[in-house]
Amino acid sequence: MYRYEFTPKAQAALRKLARRNLKATQAIIRKIQWLAEHADEITHQPIKGSHFFSLHSGPFRIPYLLDAANQRIVVDDIAQHDNAYGRINKLG
């Protein structure tokens, strides 16, 4: 199983979302846990034009980095679809 961690940006987004929508927050955490359990079994969906992959949970997109050598997933952000990709495109 991979371990996962959150960037400060993702931590802040998760805290903010938890204040507004606890069920969505719980669903996102379950989805990230599922990803960590199945990371070696799935095809990761790359985000065009970046080195990030994308996980979807309802209307939310969860850009992440995959470090297979260290069995680690780094969640970079949690945002609504358009906002998440806009922020990723700025990073390149």
ChimeraX attribute file (.defattr): number of C-alpha atoms within 10 A of each C-alpha:
attribute: neighborCount
match mode: 1-to-1
recipient: residues
	/A:1	13
	/A:2	18
	/A:3	16
	/A:4	18
	/A:5	14
	/A:6	16
	/A:7	13
	/A:8	12
	/A:9	12
	/A:10	20
	/A:11	16
	/A:12	14
	/A:13	16
	/A:14	22
	/A:15	13
	/A:16	13
	/A:17	17
	/A:18	14
	/A:19	9
	/A:20	10
	/A:21	12
	/A:22	14
	/A:23	11
	/A:24	17
	/A:25	21
	/A:26	14
	/A:27	13
	/A:28	21
	/A:29	14
	/A:30	13
	/A:31	16
	/A:32	23
	/A:33	16
	/A:34	13
	/A:35	20
	/A:36	17
	/A:37	13
	/A:38	13
	/A:39	20
	/A:40	13
	/A:41	8
	/A:42	8
	/A:43	8
	/A:44	15
	/A:45	12
	/A:46	15
	/A:47	16
	/A:48	13
	/A:49	10
	/A:50	12
	/A:51	14
	/A:52	21
	/A:53	18
	/A:54	18
	/A:55	21
	/A:56	16
	/A:57	19
	/A:58	11
	/A:59	10
	/A:60	19
	/A:61	21
	/A:62	23
	/A:63	25
	/A:64	26
	/A:65	16
	/A:66	18
	/A:67	13
	/A:68	11
	/A:69	6
	/A:70	9
	/A:71	14
	/A:72	17
	/A:73	20
	/A:74	17
	/A:75	24
	/A:76	21
	/A:77	25
	/A:78	26
	/A:79	19
	/A:80	15
	/A:81	15
	/A:82	11
	/A:83	13
	/A:84	18
	/A:85	19
	/A:86	11
	/A:87	13
	/A:88	18
	/A:89	12
	/A:90	8
	/A:91	10
	/A:92	10
